[in-house]
């Protein structure tokens, strides 16, 4: 779960920096507050997608009787060691 939160935070930061940089290259300068708002709005679909994938993975794990570590191991194609 921590990896998911970190990835969402990095995506928000990337979008924020990208939109701020892009606004400096435009002929008409954008308001930094509006640019920041746009960056957060564009981060929302990515966050929802990632939360959906994680939720589906956990539902599948519950269905087959596995735990979270086993699911990550399955996704990374490695063996689970206890």
Kinemage of the C-alpha trace (Angstrom):
@kinemage 1
@onewidth
@group {chain A} dominant
@subgroup {mainchain}
@vectorlist {calphas} color= white
{ca unk a 1} P 0.000 0.000 0.000
{ca unk a 2} L 2.869 2.335 0.766
{ca unk a 3} L 4.236 1.806 -2.732
{ca unk a 4} L 0.884 2.823 -4.186
{ca unk a 5} L 0.768 5.991 -2.098
{ca unk a 6} L 4.331 6.855 -3.078
{ca unk a 7} L 3.594 6.339 -6.767
{ca unk a 8} L 0.514 8.561 -6.601
{ca unk a 9} L 2.535 11.245 -4.784
{ca unk a 10} L 5.267 11.085 -7.428
{ca unk a 11} L 2.690 11.344 -10.223
{ca unk a 12} L 1.118 14.403 -8.592
{ca unk a 13} L 4.543 16.019 -8.213
{ca unk a 14} L 5.456 15.205 -11.821
{ca unk a 15} L 2.193 16.660 -13.149
{ca unk a 16} L 2.630 19.777 -11.034
{ca unk a 17} L 6.186 20.351 -12.249
{ca unk a 18} L 5.240 19.569 -15.852
{ca unk a 19} L 2.356 22.028 -15.925
{ca unk a 20} L 4.391 24.719 -14.191
{ca unk a 21} L 7.199 24.251 -16.721
{ca unk a 22} L 4.762 24.188 -19.639
{ca unk a 23} L 3.142 27.406 -18.430
{ca unk a 24} L 6.528 29.173 -18.592
{ca unk a 25} L 6.905 28.207 -22.266
{ca unk a 26} L 3.517 29.492 -23.375
{ca unk a 27} L 3.113 32.891 -24.988
{ca unk a 28} L 0.331 33.801 -22.609
{ca unk a 29} L 1.434 33.247 -19.040
{ca unk a 30} L -0.875 31.149 -16.895
{ca unk a 31} L -1.738 31.835 -13.307
{ca unk a 32} L 0.334 29.492 -11.086
{ca unk a 33} L -2.725 28.701 -8.950
{ca unk a 34} L -4.727 27.612 -12.003
{ca unk a 35} L -1.768 25.588 -13.240
{ca unk a 36} L -1.509 23.836 -9.873
{ca unk a 37} L -5.236 23.099 -9.919
{ca unk a 38} L -4.956 21.582 -13.417
{ca unk a 39} L -2.067 19.384 -12.333
{ca unk a 40} L -4.095 17.968 -9.452
{ca unk a 41} L -7.139 17.448 -11.680
{ca unk a 42} L -5.073 15.469 -14.194
{ca unk a 43} L -3.607 13.370 -11.358
{ca unk a 44} L -7.037 12.185 -10.217
{ca unk a 45} L -7.653 9.680 -13.083
{ca unk a 46} L -4.245 8.104 -12.530
{ca unk a 47} L -4.912 7.792 -8.812
{ca unk a 48} L -8.310 6.194 -9.430
{ca unk a 49} L -6.822 3.768 -11.939
{ca unk a 50} L -4.069 2.705 -9.568
{ca unk a 51} L -6.467 2.314 -6.642
{ca unk a 52} L -8.738 0.221 -8.864
{ca unk a 53} L -5.904 -2.084 -9.903
{ca unk a 54} L -4.837 -2.519 -6.283
{ca unk a 55} L -8.417 -3.217 -5.188
{ca unk a 56} L -8.935 -5.800 -7.950
{ca unk a 57} L -5.666 -7.452 -6.954
{ca unk a 58} L -6.780 -7.679 -3.312
{ca unk a 59} L -10.219 -9.047 -4.257
{ca unk a 60} L -8.541 -11.703 -6.383
{ca unk a 61} L -6.199 -12.532 -3.488
{ca unk a 62} L -9.194 -12.939 -1.179
{ca unk a 63} L -10.878 -15.151 -3.777
{ca unk a 64} L -7.904 -17.533 -4.069
{ca unk a 65} L -7.019 -17.351 -0.365
{ca unk a 66} L -3.668 -15.574 -0.723
{ca unk a 67} L -2.289 -12.625 1.196
{ca unk a 68} L -0.926 -9.319 -0.058
{ca unk a 69} L 2.711 -10.479 -0.067
{ca unk a 70} L 1.814 -13.495 -2.167
{ca unk a 71} L 0.023 -11.286 -4.680
{ca unk a 72} L 3.012 -8.937 -5.022
{ca unk a 73} L 5.267 -11.962 -5.432
{ca unk a 74} L 2.923 -13.285 -8.122
{ca unk a 75} L 2.966 -9.960 -9.954
{ca unk a 76} L 6.742 -9.781 -9.736
{ca unk a 77} L 7.024 -13.465 -10.718
{ca unk a 78} L 9.095 -14.547 -7.758
{ca unk a 79} L 8.685 -17.176 -5.056
{ca unk a 80} L 7.162 -16.393 -1.687
{ca unk a 81} L 9.509 -17.084 1.222
{ca unk a 82} L 8.201 -17.240 4.765
